[in-house]
Every structure is written in C-alpha cells, then in structure tokens.
C-alpha cells in the first residue's frame, strides 16, 4: 500500500535529493511546475531548493500546490519502479492528488 500524506508533511529541502538523482521524478516535477506557472507567482523548484526569494511553506496557497507536485512526482517514480499499480490510500487533503495519478 502506498500512502499520500496530507499537509504538515513538508519540510525545507524536501524532494531535493530526488530532483537531483531521479530523472523520472525530476521530469514530472518540471511538468507540474509548468502546469502551476499560470496560477502561482513563485517557482516550484526555487521553493523546494529554498531559494532566497521563495515564499514560506507555512502558507496554504504555497504548500498545497507544492505537496501536490511532490505526490504526483512520487507516484510517477513509484510507477517507474513498477509498484504504482498497487492499492493506496490518501488523507482528505491528498485525495485530489490521487485523481491526477494515471492508471489508478
């Protein structure tokens, strides 16, 4: 079973190691960043890499899209590792992420 956590699971620097070491994860994050661009005034990669001009992850309007992108990218990575078509569960706030996971 794969679990998508809800808000509160974030921390400064989350996902940076996967961005740098997992091409599938990085590619899906780039897709998410491009999809978010019209709706946010900050950089997803800058936020995750704790850029000097990044907004606070304490803001709901920042953390929710960021967590969405991380969860969708993790799902792509899990699927690439052939474990993405198992059962999974999501918290109430994470339910929107599962709708984005193809092949659910």
C-alpha positions as CSV (number, residue, x, y, z in Angstrom):
1,X,0.0,0.0,0.0
2,X,1.3,3.5,-0.9
3,X,0.3,6.4,1.3
4,X,-0.1,10.1,0.3
5,X,0.4,12.3,3.3
6,X,-1.6,15.5,3.8
7,X,-0.5,19.0,4.8
8,X,2.0,19.0,7.6
9,X,4.4,16.5,6.0
10,X,6.5,19.2,4.3
11,X,10.0,20.4,5.3
12,X,12.6,22.7,4.0
13,X,14.6,20.9,1.3
14,X,12.0,18.1,0.8
15,X,12.4,16.4,-2.6
16,X,15.7,18.0,-3.5
17,X,17.6,14.7,-3.4
18,X,15.1,13.1,-5.7
19,X,15.2,16.1,-8.0
20,X,18.9,15.6,-8.3
21,X,19.0,11.8,-8.5
22,X,15.8,10.5,-10.0
23,X,15.1,11.6,-13.7
24,X,11.5,10.4,-13.7
25,X,10.8,12.4,-10.5
26,X,12.5,15.5,-11.9
27,X,10.7,15.3,-15.2
28,X,7.3,15.0,-13.6
29,X,8.2,17.9,-11.2
30,X,9.1,20.0,-14.3
31,X,5.7,19.2,-15.8
32,X,4.0,20.2,-12.5
33,X,6.0,23.4,-12.3
34,X,4.9,24.3,-15.9
35,X,1.3,23.5,-15.1
36,X,1.3,25.6,-11.9
37,X,3.1,28.6,-13.5
38,X,-0.1,30.4,-14.6
39,X,-1.6,30.0,-11.2
40,X,1.3,30.9,-8.8
41,X,3.8,33.8,-8.6
42,X,6.7,31.6,-7.3
43,X,9.0,28.9,-8.6
44,X,8.3,25.4,-7.5
45,X,11.9,24.4,-8.0
46,X,13.0,27.5,-6.2
47,X,10.6,26.8,-3.3
48,X,11.9,23.2,-2.9
49,X,15.5,24.3,-3.1
50,X,14.8,27.0,-0.6
51,X,15.8,29.9,-2.9
52,X,16.2,33.3,-1.2
53,X,13.1,34.7,-2.8
54,X,10.9,31.6,-2.2
55,X,7.7,32.1,-0.2
56,X,7.1,30.4,3.1
57,X,5.9,26.9,3.1
58,X,3.7,27.9,6.0
59,X,1.3,29.5,3.5
60,X,-1.5,27.2,2.5
61,X,-1.6,28.7,-1.0
62,X,2.1,27.6,-1.4
63,X,2.2,24.3,0.5
64,X,-0.8,22.7,-1.2
65,X,0.5,23.1,-4.8
66,X,4.0,22.1,-3.7
67,X,2.7,18.9,-1.9
68,X,0.5,18.2,-4.9
69,X,3.6,18.3,-7.2
70,X,5.7,16.2,-4.9
71,X,3.0,13.5,-4.5
72,X,2.3,13.4,-8.3
73,X,6.1,13.1,-8.9
74,X,6.5,10.4,-6.3
75,X,3.6,8.5,-8.0
76,X,5.4,8.7,-11.3
77,X,8.6,7.4,-9.7
78,X,6.8,4.5,-8.0
79,X,5.1,3.6,-11.2
80,X,8.5,3.6,-13.0
81,X,9.7,1.2,-10.3
82,X,6.7,-1.0,-11.2
83,X,5.0,-0.5,-7.8
84,X,2.5,2.1,-8.9
85,X,-0.5,-0.2,-9.6
86,X,-0.9,-1.4,-6.1
87,X,-3.6,-0.3,-3.6
88,X,-3.1,3.1,-2.0
89,X,-4.8,5.5,0.4
90,X,-4.8,9.2,0.8
91,X,-5.7,11.7,3.5
92,X,-8.6,14.0,2.9
93,X,-6.4,16.8,1.5
94,X,-4.4,14.4,-0.5
95,X,-7.4,12.9,-2.3
96,X,-7.0,15.4,-5.2
97,X,-3.5,14.1,-5.8
98,X,-4.8,10.6,-6.4
99,X,-7.2,11.8,-9.1
100,X,-4.1,13.0,-11.0
101,X,-2.3,9.7,-10.9
102,X,-2.9,8.0,-14.2
103,X,-3.7,4.3,-14.1
104,X,-5.2,4.4,-10.5
